[in-house]
Amino acid sequence: MSAAAPPAAGGKPCPICGKPMVEKYRPFCSARCADLDLHRWLTGAYAIPVTENDDEDGEEPSLAPKPPRED
């Protein structure tokens, strides 16, 4: 059995478990934490919430029905 890679000096802790980062698995501490992070990405656990009212230019979308004109 091989020895674990030494922790990187002065690095940030692993974002999954908080243990010291290991350079080989950077920014994680182990292959397990790296795999857990990948699983979270692939299953959609990491997502940016969006509301339907988010519109960059402030105009109605082109597919939205326009109100009837009164002449």
HELIX and SHEET records of a PDB file:
HELIX    1   1 GLU A   23  TYR A   25  5                                   3    
HELIX    2   2 ALA A   31  LEU A   42  1                                  12    
END                                                                             
